[in-house]
Amino acid sequence: MSNRTFSTRQARWRQDRASLMQVRHKVFVDEQGVPAEIEMDKADAHAIHLLAEDSAGNPIGTIRLLSNGQIGRMAVLKAWRGNGVGSALMTMILNHPAAISGPPPFLNAQTQAIPFYRYHGFIPVGEVFLEAGIPHRRMEIPAYDQSKI
Ligand SMILES: CC(C)(COP(=O)(O)OP(=O)(O)OC[C@H]1O[C@@H](n2cnc3c(N)ncnc32)[C@H](O)[C@@H]1OP(=O)(O)O)[C@@H](O)C(=O)NCCC(=O)NCCS
């Protein structure tokens, strides 16, 4: 882990939309080839968004939480990966009051990112499926699954 300086904060869709979209577009559309119209959806307007920024205030990472507990749009610019940015965002969203008091958090992980989410306590559930042509698998945090206790 390097000591590159960054900060994380809750974003507001209306004010921070350009910053959030800049990171997501670079990572999902430019790098991964996800169609831009799939990348941005109607859920954005009502989601809780977190933003990571470098010391100059440039956006470098994003994550969002939907009211059904779904976590998504986990993205860190390539140049910043491996510096704890993704982990900082994930930790912050899992500790957000909406995640603690809301439905159990889950996500649809790109299979290449499963180890990252395991690191944060998620386990794969069910079969691999394709979304935007990319293999995904649902992941949940077992402790949140009250029905299995
Ligand atoms: C997945 C992603 C968000 C991780 O962000 P990051 O800032 O690089 O992650 P961190 O630096 O906090 O890494 C935390 C740990 O997870 C590991 N890790 C991170 N990404 C990983 C990956 N894709 N596969 C395996 N391990 C991974 C790191 O090695 C690190 O472990 P360590 O602390 O023991 O070294 C980032 O790689 C990314 O944006 N990828 C492209 C977009 C993407 O795939 N998003 C997920 C869509 S479901």
PDBQT file of the ligand as one rigid body, heavy atoms in Angstrom, charges set to zero:
ROOT
HETATM    1  C1  LIG A 201     -11.902  -3.466  -8.312  1.00  0.00    +0.000 C 
HETATM    2  C2  LIG A 201     -11.347  -2.084  -7.984  1.00  0.00    +0.000 C 
HETATM    3  C3  LIG A 201     -12.486  -1.145  -7.665  1.00  0.00    +0.000 C 
HETATM    4  C4  LIG A 201     -10.442  -2.194  -6.755  1.00  0.00    +0.000 C 
HETATM    5  O1  LIG A 201     -10.028  -0.883  -6.370  1.00  0.00    +0.000 OA
HETATM    6  P1  LIG A 201      -8.574  -0.620  -5.755  1.00  0.00    +0.000 P 
HETATM    7  O2  LIG A 201      -8.538   0.780  -5.273  1.00  0.00    +0.000 OA
HETATM    8  O3  LIG A 201      -7.525  -1.023  -6.722  1.00  0.00    +0.000 OA
HETATM    9  O4  LIG A 201      -8.567  -1.660  -4.542  1.00  0.00    +0.000 OA
HETATM   10  P2  LIG A 201      -7.685  -1.605  -3.207  1.00  0.00    +0.000 P 
HETATM   11  O5  LIG A 201      -6.382  -0.939  -3.488  1.00  0.00    +0.000 OA
HETATM   12  O6  LIG A 201      -8.503  -1.043  -2.095  1.00  0.00    +0.000 OA
HETATM   13  O7  LIG A 201      -7.461  -3.161  -2.997  1.00  0.00    +0.000 OA
HETATM   14  C5  LIG A 201      -7.899  -3.855  -1.846  1.00  0.00    +0.000 C 
HETATM   15  C6  LIG A 201      -7.392  -5.264  -1.895  1.00  0.00    +0.000 C 
HETATM   16  O8  LIG A 201      -8.074  -5.994  -2.910  1.00  0.00    +0.000 OA
HETATM   17  C7  LIG A 201      -7.134  -6.507  -3.845  1.00  0.00    +0.000 C 
HETATM   18  N1  LIG A 201      -7.696  -6.331  -5.188  1.00  0.00    +0.000 N 
HETATM   19  C8  LIG A 201      -8.117  -5.179  -5.717  1.00  0.00    +0.000 A 
HETATM   20  N2  LIG A 201      -8.631  -5.403  -6.950  1.00  0.00    +0.000 NA
HETATM   21  C9  LIG A 201      -8.511  -6.723  -7.182  1.00  0.00    +0.000 A 
HETATM   22  C10 LIG A 201      -8.875  -7.562  -8.267  1.00  0.00    +0.000 A 
HETATM   23  N3  LIG A 201      -9.465  -7.105  -9.373  1.00  0.00    +0.000 N 
HETATM   24  N4  LIG A 201      -8.598  -8.885  -8.148  1.00  0.00    +0.000 NA
HETATM   25  C11 LIG A 201      -8.000  -9.354  -7.034  1.00  0.00    +0.000 A 
HETATM   26  N5  LIG A 201      -7.648  -8.616  -5.964  1.00  0.00    +0.000 NA
HETATM   27  C12 LIG A 201      -7.917  -7.314  -6.050  1.00  0.00    +0.000 A 
HETATM   28  C13 LIG A 201      -5.887  -5.675  -3.670  1.00  0.00    +0.000 C 
HETATM   29  O9  LIG A 201      -4.728  -6.425  -4.006  1.00  0.00    +0.000 OA
HETATM   30  C14 LIG A 201      -5.912  -5.322  -2.202  1.00  0.00    +0.000 C 
HETATM   31  O10 LIG A 201      -5.371  -6.321  -1.385  1.00  0.00    +0.000 OA
HETATM   32  P3  LIG A 201      -4.091  -5.993  -0.455  1.00  0.00    +0.000 P 
HETATM   33  O11 LIG A 201      -4.520  -4.859   0.434  1.00  0.00    +0.000 OA
HETATM   34  O12 LIG A 201      -3.852  -7.269   0.267  1.00  0.00    +0.000 OA
HETATM   35  O13 LIG A 201      -3.019  -5.590  -1.407  1.00  0.00    +0.000 OA
HETATM   36  C15 LIG A 201     -10.487  -1.519  -9.144  1.00  0.00    +0.000 C 
HETATM   37  O14 LIG A 201      -9.527  -2.475  -9.504  1.00  0.00    +0.000 OA
HETATM   38  C16 LIG A 201     -11.288  -1.137 -10.384  1.00  0.00    +0.000 C 
HETATM   39  O15 LIG A 201     -11.847  -0.041 -10.479  1.00  0.00    +0.000 OA
HETATM   40  N6  LIG A 201     -11.336  -2.032 -11.391  1.00  0.00    +0.000 N 
HETATM   41  C17 LIG A 201     -11.998  -1.749 -12.660  1.00  0.00    +0.000 C 
HETATM   42  C18 LIG A 201     -13.490  -1.642 -12.486  1.00  0.00    +0.000 C 
HETATM   43  C19 LIG A 201     -14.066  -2.868 -11.866  1.00  0.00    +0.000 C 
HETATM   44  O16 LIG A 201     -13.702  -3.980 -12.188  1.00  0.00    +0.000 OA
HETATM   45  N7  LIG A 201     -15.008  -2.624 -10.936  1.00  0.00    +0.000 N 
HETATM   46  C20 LIG A 201     -15.732  -3.691 -10.299  1.00  0.00    +0.000 C 
HETATM   47  C21 LIG A 201     -16.958  -3.965 -11.098  1.00  0.00    +0.000 C 
HETATM   48  S1  LIG A 201     -17.925  -5.238 -10.338  1.00  0.00    +0.000 SA
ENDROOT
TORSDOF 0
